[in-house]
Amino acid sequence: MTSKELLYVEDALSHEQFMQKCSKNASSQLQDQALSDYLKELETKHTELFNKFLNLL
């Protein structure tokens, strides 16, 4: 893997981790259950994407 590709993967990992954290925080603060459930699904999706990028290393 080139250094440029490694930087891309590291950047993608940071983005997915940030989105995971934001989704988790927002879902815990919402009173609308449907919206909270949707954000929990997004959190799961970002966790899966994070793991996929991590497996590239």
DSSP file (Angstrom, degrees, kcal/mol; ACC not computed):
  #  RESIDUE AA STRUCTURE BP1 BP2  ACC     N-H-->O    O-->H-N    N-H-->O    O-->H-N    TCO  KAPPA ALPHA  PHI   PSI    X-CA   Y-CA   Z-CA
    1    1 A M              0   0    0      0, 0.0     2,-0.0     0, 0.0    56,-0.0   0.000 360.0 360.0 360.0 132.9    0.0    0.0    0.0
    2    2 A T     >  -     0   0    0      1,-0.1     4,-2.3     4,-0.0     5,-0.2  -0.304 360.0-110.7 -76.1 165.1    1.4    3.4   -0.9
    3    3 A S  H  > S+     0   0    0      1,-0.2     4,-2.1     2,-0.2     5,-0.1   0.855 119.8  53.6 -65.3 -33.2    1.7    6.2    1.6
    4    4 A K  H  > S+     0   0    0      2,-0.2     4,-1.9     1,-0.2    -1,-0.2   0.909 109.7  47.3 -67.4 -41.2   -1.1    8.1   -0.3
    5    5 A E  H  > S+     0   0    0      2,-0.2     4,-2.3     1,-0.2    -2,-0.2   0.891 110.4  52.7 -65.5 -39.3   -3.4    5.1   -0.1
    6    6 A L  H  X S+     0   0    0     -4,-2.3     4,-2.5     1,-0.2    -2,-0.2   0.901 107.7  51.3 -62.7 -41.4   -2.6    4.7    3.6
    7    7 A L  H  X S+     0   0    0     -4,-2.1     4,-2.3     1,-0.2    -1,-0.2   0.889 109.1  51.6 -62.4 -39.0   -3.5    8.4    4.2
    8    8 A Y  H  X S+     0   0    0     -4,-1.9     4,-2.6     2,-0.2    -2,-0.2   0.931 110.9  46.7 -62.9 -45.8   -6.8    7.8    2.5
    9    9 A V  H  X S+     0   0    0     -4,-2.3     4,-2.5     2,-0.2    -2,-0.2   0.909 112.4  50.1 -64.6 -42.0   -7.6    4.8    4.6
   10   10 A E  H  X S+     0   0    0     -4,-2.5     4,-2.1     2,-0.2    -1,-0.2   0.899 111.7  48.7 -62.5 -40.1   -6.7    6.7    7.8
   11   11 A D  H  X S+     0   0    0     -4,-2.3     4,-2.3     2,-0.2    -2,-0.2   0.914 111.0  49.8 -65.1 -43.3   -8.8    9.6    6.8
   12   12 A A  H  X S+     0   0    0     -4,-2.6     4,-2.5     1,-0.2    -2,-0.2   0.893 109.3  52.3 -63.4 -39.7  -11.8    7.3    6.0
   13   13 A L  H  X S+     0   0    0     -4,-2.5     4,-2.4     1,-0.2    -1,-0.2   0.914 109.5  49.4 -61.4 -42.7  -11.3    5.6    9.4
   14   14 A S  H  X S+     0   0    0     -4,-2.1     4,-2.3     2,-0.2    -2,-0.2   0.911 111.5  48.9 -63.2 -42.6  -11.4    9.0   11.1
   15   15 A H  H  X S+     0   0    0     -4,-2.3     4,-2.6     2,-0.2     5,-0.2   0.925 112.3  47.3 -63.7 -44.5  -14.6   10.0    9.3
   16   16 A E  H  X S+     0   0    0     -4,-2.5     4,-2.3     1,-0.2    -1,-0.2   0.894 112.0  50.1 -65.6 -39.0  -16.4    6.7   10.1
   17   17 A Q  H  X S+     0   0    0     -4,-2.4     4,-2.2    -5,-0.2    -1,-0.2   0.906 111.8  48.8 -64.4 -41.1  -15.4    7.0   13.7
   18   18 A F  H  X S+     0   0    0     -4,-2.3     4,-2.6     2,-0.2    -2,-0.2   0.925 112.4  47.4 -64.1 -45.4  -16.7   10.6   13.9
   19   19 A M  H  X S+     0   0    0     -4,-2.6     4,-2.5     1,-0.2    -2,-0.2   0.872 110.8  52.6 -65.8 -36.3  -20.0    9.6   12.2
   20   20 A Q  H  X S+     0   0    0     -4,-2.3     4,-2.2    -5,-0.2    -1,-0.2   0.933 111.5  46.1 -61.7 -46.5  -20.4    6.7   14.5
   21   21 A K  H  X S+     0   0    0     -4,-2.2     4,-2.5     2,-0.2    -2,-0.2   0.912 113.4  48.6 -64.3 -43.9  -19.9    8.9   17.6
   22   22 A C  H  X S+     0   0    0     -4,-2.6     4,-2.7     2,-0.2     5,-0.2   0.911 111.5  49.6 -63.8 -42.8  -22.3   11.6   16.3
   23   23 A S  H  X S+     0   0    0     -4,-2.5     4,-2.4     2,-0.2    -1,-0.2   0.911 112.3  48.0 -62.3 -42.6  -25.0    9.1   15.5
   24   24 A K  H  X S+     0   0    0     -4,-2.2     4,-1.6    -5,-0.2    -2,-0.2   0.929 113.6  46.4 -64.9 -45.6  -24.7    7.5   18.9
   25   25 A N  H  X S+     0   0    0     -4,-2.5     4,-0.8     1,-0.2    -2,-0.2   0.921 114.5  47.0 -63.7 -44.2  -24.8   10.9   20.7
   26   26 A A  H >X S+     0   0    0     -4,-2.7     4,-1.1     1,-0.2     3,-0.8   0.907 109.5  53.0 -66.1 -41.5  -27.7   12.1   18.7
   27   27 A S  H 3< S+     0   0    0     -4,-2.4     3,-0.2     1,-0.3    -1,-0.2   0.841 107.5  52.3 -64.8 -31.6  -29.8    8.9   19.1
   28   28 A S  H 3< S+     0   0    0     -4,-1.6    -1,-0.3     1,-0.2    -2,-0.2   0.712 111.2  47.3 -76.6 -18.2  -29.4    9.1   22.8
   29   29 A Q  H << S+     0   0    0     -4,-0.8    -1,-0.2    -3,-0.8    -2,-0.2   0.591  91.3  97.2 -97.7 -12.6  -30.7   12.7   23.0
   30   30 A L     <  -     0   0    0     -4,-1.1    -3,-0.0    -3,-0.2    -4,-0.0  -0.512  51.0-164.7 -83.3 145.7  -33.7   12.3   20.8
   31   31 A Q        +     0   0    0     -2,-0.2     2,-0.7     5,-0.0    -1,-0.1   0.696  69.5  91.9 -95.4 -25.0  -37.2   11.8   22.1
   32   32 A D     >  -     0   0    0      1,-0.2     4,-2.4     2,-0.1     5,-0.2  -0.618  65.8-158.2 -72.1 112.1  -38.7   10.7   18.8
   33   33 A Q  H  > S+     0   0    0     -2,-0.7     4,-2.7     1,-0.2     5,-0.2   0.872  87.1  53.1 -64.5 -39.4  -38.3    6.9   18.9
   34   34 A A  H  > S+     0   0    0      2,-0.2     4,-2.0     1,-0.2    -1,-0.2   0.925 112.8  43.8 -63.5 -43.9  -38.4    6.4   15.1
   35   35 A L  H  > S+     0   0    0      2,-0.2     4,-2.2     1,-0.2    -1,-0.2   0.887 112.8  52.5 -68.2 -38.6  -35.7    8.9   14.5
   36   36 A S  H  X S+     0   0    0     -4,-2.4     4,-1.7     1,-0.2    -2,-0.2   0.910 109.2  49.6 -62.2 -42.7  -33.6    7.6   17.4
   37   37 A D  H  X S+     0   0    0     -4,-2.7     4,-1.8     2,-0.2    -2,-0.2   0.890 108.9  52.9 -63.7 -39.8  -33.9    4.0   15.9
   38   38 A Y  H  X S+     0   0    0     -4,-2.0     4,-2.1     1,-0.2    -1,-0.2   0.912 108.4  49.8 -62.4 -42.8  -32.8    5.3   12.5
   39   39 A L  H  X S+     0   0    0     -4,-2.2     4,-2.3     1,-0.2    -1,-0.2   0.836 106.9  55.1 -67.4 -31.1  -29.7    6.9   14.0
   40   40 A K  H  X S+     0   0    0     -4,-1.7     4,-2.0     2,-0.2    -1,-0.2   0.875 107.0  51.0 -66.1 -36.5  -28.9    3.7   15.8
   41   41 A E  H  X S+     0   0    0     -4,-1.8     4,-2.4     2,-0.2    -2,-0.2   0.906 109.5  50.3 -64.9 -41.0  -29.0    2.0   12.4
   42   42 A L  H  X S+     0   0    0     -4,-2.1     4,-2.7     2,-0.2     5,-0.2   0.900 107.5  53.7 -62.9 -40.3  -26.7    4.6   11.0
   43   43 A E  H  X S+     0   0    0     -4,-2.3     4,-1.9     1,-0.2    -1,-0.2   0.925 109.8  47.8 -59.0 -44.4  -24.3    4.0   14.0
   44   44 A T  H  X S+     0   0    0     -4,-2.0     4,-2.2     2,-0.2    -2,-0.2   0.909 111.2  50.8 -62.6 -42.9  -24.3    0.3   13.1
   45   45 A K  H  X S+     0   0    0     -4,-2.4     4,-2.4     1,-0.2    -2,-0.2   0.914 110.8  48.0 -62.7 -43.4  -23.6    1.0    9.5
   46   46 A H  H  X S+     0   0    0     -4,-2.7     4,-2.3     2,-0.2    -1,-0.2   0.832 109.4  53.8 -68.6 -31.2  -20.7    3.3   10.3
   47   47 A T  H  X S+     0   0    0     -4,-1.9     4,-2.2    -5,-0.2    -1,-0.2   0.915 109.6  48.2 -65.5 -42.7  -19.3    0.7   12.6
   48   48 A E  H  X S+     0   0    0     -4,-2.2     4,-2.1     2,-0.2    -2,-0.2   0.920 112.5  47.9 -63.3 -43.9  -19.4   -1.8    9.8
   49   49 A L  H  X S+     0   0    0     -4,-2.4     4,-2.4     2,-0.2     5,-0.2   0.894 109.6  53.5 -64.5 -39.6  -17.7    0.6    7.4
   50   50 A F  H  X S+     0   0    0     -4,-2.3     4,-2.5     1,-0.2    -1,-0.2   0.932 109.7  48.0 -58.5 -46.2  -15.1    1.4   10.0
   51   51 A N  H  X S+     0   0    0     -4,-2.2     4,-1.9     2,-0.2    -1,-0.2   0.866 109.6  52.8 -65.1 -36.5  -14.3   -2.3   10.4
   52   52 A K  H  X S+     0   0    0     -4,-2.1     4,-0.5     2,-0.2    -1,-0.2   0.926 111.9  45.0 -64.8 -44.1  -14.1   -2.8    6.6
   53   53 A F  H >< S+     0   0    0     -4,-2.4     3,-1.2     1,-0.2     4,-0.4   0.899 111.0  54.7 -65.5 -39.0  -11.6    0.0    6.3
   54   54 A L  H >< S+     0   0    0     -4,-2.5     3,-1.4     1,-0.3    -1,-0.2   0.861 101.1  58.9 -62.1 -35.6   -9.7   -1.3    9.2
   55   55 A N  H 3< S+     0   0    0     -4,-1.9    -1,-0.3     1,-0.3    -2,-0.2   0.661  92.1  69.7 -70.4 -14.6   -9.4   -4.7    7.6
   56   56 A L  T <<        0   0    0     -3,-1.2    -1,-0.3    -4,-0.5    -2,-0.2   0.730 360.0 360.0 -71.6 -20.9   -7.6   -3.0    4.6
   57   57 A L    <         0   0    0     -3,-1.4    -1,-0.2    -4,-0.4    -2,-0.2   0.478 360.0 360.0 -82.8 360.0   -4.6   -2.4    6.8
